[in-house]
Amino acid sequence: MSVTDSETAGTAVGTAPAVLTPRLRLVLVLLLAAQFMLAVDFSILNVALPVIGEGLGFSLAHLQWIGTAFALCAAGFTLLFGRVADLFGRRRLFLGGLVVLGAASLVGGLAQNPEVLIAARVFQGLATAAVTPAGLSLMTTSFPEGPLREKALGLNGALMSAGFTTGAVLGGLLTDLLSWRWAFFINVPVALAVLIVAPMVIKESRPDERPKLDLPGAVSVTLGLLAVVFGLTQAGEHGWGSANALLSLAAGVLLLVVFWAVERKVSAPLVPLSVLGKRSVAWGNVAGLIAFLTETSLVFLLTLYLQEVLGFSPLAAGLSFGVLGIGTVVGGSTAPKVIGKIGGKRTLITGGVLQTVFTAALLALGTTHSSLGLLLVATFAGGVGNMLVIVAFMVTATSGLADHEQGLATGLATMTQQIGITMGTPVMSAIATAAMTGTGASAILGGLKTAIAVNTAVVVLGALTSALFLRGARSRAQ
């Protein structure tokens, strides 16, 4: 047996080396590069949207579809692709998704009309739904439960959160200095580099026996998630009383109920209920949902604060979140050590408390530039806390499961992440807008503070669910 085969076999039974070998280090770098690129894609176009609209002739009403088309596919198909990765090969899906991502990014950068750009965003979203769970499951199966996996997931979480911030900054820089088209083109060389190296170092991972794909479950959950995400985006655009939003959300909930009923009866379910019944999976994902919902929506609220209250330019506002990015890197790099010392449950609670304190501190923001210092300190420390929760969520939600279930586990975790990112902004936007009593800086700040207070309460809820419902064992498979 070769060294590479020995490493792979050792990983499967949990006896892989306790330190990173050169091959595993290269595997980690490749997977992290892909995940970072995907995170950047979520935010890189936000600053450029008005410029894209003017350049390609988007109407103001249709401009939001540049983001919505991506979010719908990224969230709606991620659970299906996570399971497909388990059944048909994680590396195969990972590499195939990167090919689609690179091609769609090239087409998007060359687009000359709205229809082509939206189609490119659809395929970027589909590629994200495939690459993210496949990459994460390759990571969790390459590194056994324990310090190596915690370190890998810690770095992954830090780079993904830093990617959201980097996307906002990079989008502004590329749009100002070159063209919005480079927000698409930048993906192409990264995807090519990973595609060239990955087949040489990442081994295929799939079960010996290929069970039948649960088609009714796949259709019902995918359509249900698409309807829920569409409803959330419509609520963000037109308000929570919008008929389109309410009908879509109701249809989504009904389809997810159908999915649950299907999974109880089929012999080879897409999502075995025994997996969902594990406390680590169920409540770990609840903690992750709240972590992504609160932090990404907080960035939205603070973007409004910096631009509408303090008068910052979009680029200056994006650069202000560099401190948050540093906080997420610090949190992600220290999280594995914290988890190793106090366990996943206590790390979830500790991170939640830290995020709560510094989110609440933002209620002291004022209408003058003197508040910027408070914002920078609070976003840094809150970012550390949020990243402790995110890494502990990933470790908790993927622990105690066999390798053949890791695609499912990471698919669930990825779905949680995408839904949280999609859900947070429309919810907090609606709260802030409803609480604004006028259009002046003070009125806008009042509405933002109401939403920040709700955001704080939701973070507290996440810490409480972890404290009450997760087991208190300090083992890494809790």
PEBELNOR-V955757 format. One record per backbone hydrogen bond with DSSP energy under -0.5 kcal/mol. CO is the residue of the C=O (numbers start at 0). NH is the residue of the N-H. Records with the same first field share a line. If there is no record, write none. Layout:
CO->NH, NH
This chain:
1->5
2->6
3->7
4->8
5->9
6->10
7->11
8->12
9->14, 15
10->13
20->24
21->25
22->26
23->27
24->28
25->29
26->30
27->31
28->32
29->33
30->34
31->35
32->36
33->37
34->38
35->39
36->40
37->41
38->41, 42
39->42, 43
42->45, 46
44->48
45->48
47->51
48->52
49->53
50->54
51->55
52->56, 57
55->113
58->61, 62
61->64
62->65
63->66, 67
64->68
65->69
66->70
67->71
68->72
69->73
70->74
71->75
72->76
76->80
77->81
78->82
79->83
80->84
81->85
82->86
83->87
84->88
85->206
88->92
89->93
90->94
91->95
92->96
93->97
94->98
95->99
96->100
97->101
98->102
99->103
100->104
101->105
102->106
103->107
104->108
105->109
106->110
107->110
112->116
113->117
114->118
115->119
116->120
117->121
118->122
119->123
120->124
121->125
122->126
123->127
124->128
125->129
126->130
127->131
129->133
130->134
131->135
132->136
133->137
134->138
135->139
136->140
137->141
138->142
143->148
145->149
146->150
147->151
148->152
149->153
150->154
151->155
152->156
153->157
154->158
155->159
156->160
157->161
158->162
159->163
160->164
161->165
162->166
163->167
164->168
165->169
166->170
167->171
168->172
169->173
170->174
171->175
172->176
173->177, 178
178->181
179->182
180->183, 184
181->185
183->186
184->187, 188
185->189
186->190
187->191
188->192
189->193
190->194
191->195
192->196
193->197
194->198
196->199, 200
197->200, 201
200->202
204->89
208->210
212->214
213->217
214->218
215->219
216->220
217->221
218->222
219->223
220->224
221->225
222->226
223->227
224->228
225->229
226->230
227->231
228->232
229->233
230->234
231->235
232->236
233->237
234->238
238->241
241->245
242->246
243->247
244->248
245->249
246->250
247->251
248->252
249->253
250->254
251->255
252->256
253->257
254->258
255->259
256->260
257->261
258->262
259->263
260->264
261->264, 265
271->274, 275
272->276
274->277
277->281
278->282, 283
279->283
280->284
281->285
282->286
283->287
284->288
285->289
286->290
287->291
288->292
289->293
290->294
291->295
292->296
293->297
294->298
295->299
296->300
297->301
298->302
299->303
300->304
301->305
302->306
303->307, 308
304->308, 309
305->311
312->316
313->317
314->318
315->319
316->320
317->320
318->321
319->322
320->324
321->325
322->326
323->327
324->328
325->329
326->330
327->331
328->332
329->333
330->334
331->335
333->337
334->338
335->339
336->340
337->341
338->342
341->345
342->346
343->347
344->348
345->349
346->350
347->351
348->352
349->353
350->354
351->355
352->356
353->357
354->358
355->359
356->360
357->361
358->361
359->362
360->363
361->364
367->370
368->371
369->372
370->374
371->375
372->376
373->377
374->378
375->379
376->380
377->381
378->382
379->383
380->384
381->385
382->386
383->387
384->388
385->389
386->390
387->391
388->392
389->393
390->394
391->395
392->396
393->397
395->398
397->400
401->404
402->405
404->408
405->409
406->410
407->411
408->412
409->413
410->414
411->415
412->416
413->417
414->418
415->419
416->420
417->421
418->422
419->423
420->424
421->425
422->426
423->427
424->428
425->429
426->430
427->431
428->432
429->433
430->434
431->435
432->435
439->443
440->444
441->445
442->446
443->447
444->448
445->449
446->450
447->451
448->452
449->453
450->454
451->455
452->456
453->457
454->458
455->459
456->460
457->461
458->462
459->463
460->464
461->465
462->466
463->467
464->468
465->469
474->477
